[in-house]
Amino acid sequence: MGKGKGHIQYGVILGLMILLFSACQQQLPKADVQLDRLPQLFPDYVELTIPENIAPLNFQLQEDYDQFIACFFVEKELLFSVHSNSGKIELGMKQWKQLTAKSKGREYAVEILAQKDGPWVRFQRFENRVVADRIDSYLVYRLIEPGFETWKSMGIYQRCLEDFEESHIITNEVNHGGCVNCHSFRMNDPDKLLFHMRGPGGGTVFWQGQQLSKVETKTAETLSSAVYPTWHPSGDFVAFSVNKIVQSFHALPDKQVEVLDTLSDLVLYDTRNQAISQPAQLATAGLLETFPTWAPDGKTLFYCAAKALPPDQYDEIRYDLYQVAFDLESRQFGQPELVVNASDSGKSISFPRVSPDGRYLVYCQSDYGNFSIWHRESDLMLLDLVTHEISCPELNSSQAESYHSWSSTGRWMVFSSRRQDGLYTRSYIAYFDAAGKFHKPFLLPFKDPLFSQKFTKAFNVPELVKSKVQLDPRSFERIRNQTAVPASFFQAHTFTTNP
């Protein structure tokens, strides 16, 4: 009995000590000076709209002080504070989940206190809004040196957006050091994936139905092996471009590499029968067709096309946006229709991507050509497919914005940008609300907020997927030395009226 009382007394004392410690943790120094400005943060995680399931937004305070305290509020309640002598604010996962859960559907506020050889100062408070619209939980990208013209190691990786876990899907170690590129998913589905393996033992690798296969997509009738892919929503077809690509290198400081097509067409690949067809209207002589993308209902294929010019006139090649109807049952295409005439205004279009509801299309716009990552002036443009209004959303910077993809819900977009330093491509995320407006983009979060300033590879072709790609990298050992199955070719036909 006495022993029981002792346990009770000890428990009460321990509980009181924990409460007292927690209260001390929340006790903040008095800030005698109120600064009339926001603190400088890297990354810029100020006044954002974020999903409830994003990883912690850790940041580095870029201010000349010796001590910092970051205070996190929901309405007037101080949830917790983080003390730092270096200015690095890293949040524990438990703290972060508490913060996002309490502020879902509203804002949380951050207040920074700082001190150096004198009184504590307080910066202006800022707020971030947490929305219930969840982002797809995984992001897939290729990591490669930023120059592209030379590299040693590369791979396709997946990152959980709800924490900081990263794993590789494939590296070029299993491809004898060759290139792996152009990964693509069917409507954010991690179980339908393809990518290209170039070099010895190469081919286009398909991951579908928990099975791996490798196909040689070059036929005697087509220009090249398959290049830029887009899955039909049914999963039964993939539209590819076939391209003769050349690279040239500038001596100008603000222009480094020029990538252009001398020839390009579109083809349709049948995933069930491993067969390729080439519609005549999408392989027009004198026209460069490329960058196909399906509408979510699968009835329309959008793509870019330009008048072919000699390579020495590379800065006069400008692409417009086209669409063509598609009949799934007959596998036939209609006649192409011009959607956006950018060339007449001295602009060029690349990488069109349609929102999951079919209402909007985002594309890259640059001064010429189609490889927008090397064009500093490249911006993302928003096309309303109902009103045909084109706008320049608040996603852009003074550096190149390029490859982009929608989340499965259409409420989020991830895109590539070189805004940080003009050299390395990094992934940014932006909310797209129900009114058709993009919100301020934010850098993909890392546990170390300065990671992107130290990492020396580019994040290439970011694609959002609903869950983890359950593909064991060791599976590639089985197929890497296998000969790719050659795709057969059949002649496509054209229907003359809309299906």
MOLIN-V206684 format. One record per helix or strand of 2 or more residues. SS is the DSSP state (alpha for helix, beta for strand). FROM is the first residue (numbers start at 1). LEN is the number of residues. If there is no record, write none. Layout:
BEGIN
SS & FROM & LEN
SS & FROM & LEN
END
This chain:
BEGIN
alpha & 2 & 25
beta & 31 & 4
beta & 41 & 2
beta & 49 & 3
beta & 59 & 3
beta & 67 & 8
beta & 77 & 8
beta & 88 & 2
alpha & 93 & 11
beta & 106 & 10
beta & 120 & 3
beta & 126 & 6
beta & 138 & 7
beta & 155 & 6
beta & 166 & 6
alpha & 172 & 4
beta & 180 & 7
beta & 189 & 9
beta & 203 & 6
beta & 211 & 6
beta & 226 & 6
beta & 237 & 13
beta & 257 & 14
beta & 275 & 3
alpha & 280 & 3
beta & 287 & 8
beta & 300 & 8
alpha & 311 & 6
beta & 319 & 9
beta & 332 & 2
beta & 337 & 4
alpha & 343 & 3
beta & 348 & 7
beta & 360 & 7
alpha & 372 & 3
beta & 379 & 6
beta & 390 & 2
beta & 401 & 6
beta & 412 & 6
beta & 426 & 7
beta & 442 & 2
alpha & 451 & 4
beta & 458 & 8
alpha & 473 & 7
beta & 485 & 2
beta & 488 & 3
END
